[in-house]
Amino acid sequence: MAEDRLAFELVSPERVILATEAEMVVVPGIEGDFGVLPLHAPVVSLLRPGVVRVYEGSDVKTRLFVAGGFAEVNERGLTVLAEHAEAVDRIDPAEARQRLKNAEEDLADAKEPSEDERRRLERAIEIARARLEAVENPT
Amino acid sequence: MPSLKDLRNRINAVKQTRKITSAMKLVAASKLRRAQEHAVAARPYGERLAAMLANLARAVKDTPEGPKLLVGTGREDVHLLVVATADRGLCGSFNSSIVRGARRRIRELQEQGRTVKLVCIGRKGRDMLRREYGDLIVEYVDGIAGKRRIEYADAAAVAERLVRRFEAGEFDVCSIVFNRFKSVLVQQTTERQLIPVPAAEGTEESGDGRAIYEFEPDERTILEDLLPRNLAVQIYSALLENAAGEQGARMTAMDNATRNAGEMIDKLTLYYNRTRQAMITKELMEIISGAEAL
């Protein structure tokens, strides 16, 4: 790896989705987005649902939506582990809107959900909302 | 002595069987390749997660109270055994060897005075264990093992239910029994401990895991999120290995069956021809001796 390039990997349980090099990658950390440049200090962070942006120069080359997961930075580069990831430009806005609506209805329809159930449904809404946000207002 | 017609029927029947077994072999071979590809593709995630877990585990090792999923309940009284088999048979000793391994383990644990509970994934395992240990089975997971492509979400659902049982205090230790895919010919029945997480082998740590990480938000929160995922990944990888092993075992079994059928056809054909000749000879003799008697 060249000193000014950051090795970046996006891995889902099923396969390695993306393995590339970039100048900078911005990941949606649980305590706010953070940019990872080459030679970043080692860090492990939880991710919230949001968009991973791969930068080439000052342009965003790739946008990927992740529904939470982990990011690990070490001397070899950045690894993002995400259970669900998809390219933002492949998301259909109408479908994303529908999914958010469905998720909200699921919560509204649930009769006396247990605490686990409620947390699960709320999480689904959160993910759907972030997903819609990702398509509608790309940053 | 069977009549010629009977022999002909039998030969045809065996030929039909051979067609079926050789078709099954081909199907298993192509499914095997796909299953192997899945298993290989899924490996990086598991490895990364395990490395991250090892780092975190080291970081919280000094704190007195680690999360229970990591350190266990401190008891070993109730052991939950997850038995993962295939949904379908006709794959040699694949299922029975898993079940045999599970039985041995159950007996061992019971002799040590532990309570054993079972979760069965895959129909075959449940069917075979139900007779003997039916009352130990607390859950049967249907419809995963037979899938064309096992999805992570399936494993995650199983893991989630396990975690819920664990948190409800239903068991102290959990392990999964499955067949490790060594090669097409060899599957090895293996038991892998899931809860508490077994300590990472010391050899891996010393290499690249040296870096001092910053944790965001903090070790515990990350661990609480990571441990259930790790469980899911462990189950997922076991299921994938099982799927590949099942197809491998089926391929070998069907290959043998096809060869046996071929041998049988040869033998039957030989017998058929001998009988036919004997009949002809007999008829000739009858005609000749009849003619001579005149």
Chai-1 contact restraints between the chains, C-beta under 6 A:
chainA,res_idxA,chainB,res_idxB,connection_type,confidence,min_distance_angstrom,max_distance_angstrom,comment,restraint_id
A,V11,B,P44,contact,1.0,0.0,6.0,A-B,restraint_1
A,V11,B,Y45,contact,1.0,0.0,6.0,A-B,restraint_2
A,V11,B,R48,contact,1.0,0.0,6.0,A-B,restraint_3
A,P13,B,Y45,contact,1.0,0.0,6.0,A-B,restraint_4
A,P13,B,Y152,contact,1.0,0.0,6.0,A-B,restraint_5
A,P13,B,Y236,contact,1.0,0.0,6.0,A-B,restraint_6
A,E14,B,A42,contact,1.0,0.0,6.0,A-B,restraint_7
A,E14,B,Y152,contact,1.0,0.0,6.0,A-B,restraint_8
A,R15,B,A41,contact,1.0,0.0,6.0,A-B,restraint_9
A,V16,B,P44,contact,1.0,0.0,6.0,A-B,restraint_10
A,G29,B,E216,contact,1.0,0.0,6.0,A-B,restraint_11
A,E31,B,E216,contact,1.0,0.0,6.0,A-B,restraint_12
A,E31,B,P217,contact,1.0,0.0,6.0,A-B,restraint_13
A,P42,B,A211,contact,1.0,0.0,6.0,A-B,restraint_14
A,P42,B,Y213,contact,1.0,0.0,6.0,A-B,restraint_15
A,V43,B,E214,contact,1.0,0.0,6.0,A-B,restraint_16
A,V44,B,Y213,contact,1.0,0.0,6.0,A-B,restraint_17
A,V44,B,F215,contact,1.0,0.0,6.0,A-B,restraint_18
A,S45,B,E216,contact,1.0,0.0,6.0,A-B,restraint_19
A,L46,B,I222,contact,1.0,0.0,6.0,A-B,restraint_20
A,L46,B,D225,contact,1.0,0.0,6.0,A-B,restraint_21
A,E72,B,M52,contact,1.0,0.0,6.0,A-B,restraint_22
A,N74,B,A211,contact,1.0,0.0,6.0,A-B,restraint_23
A,T79,B,R48,contact,1.0,0.0,6.0,A-B,restraint_24
A,L81,B,R48,contact,1.0,0.0,6.0,A-B,restraint_25
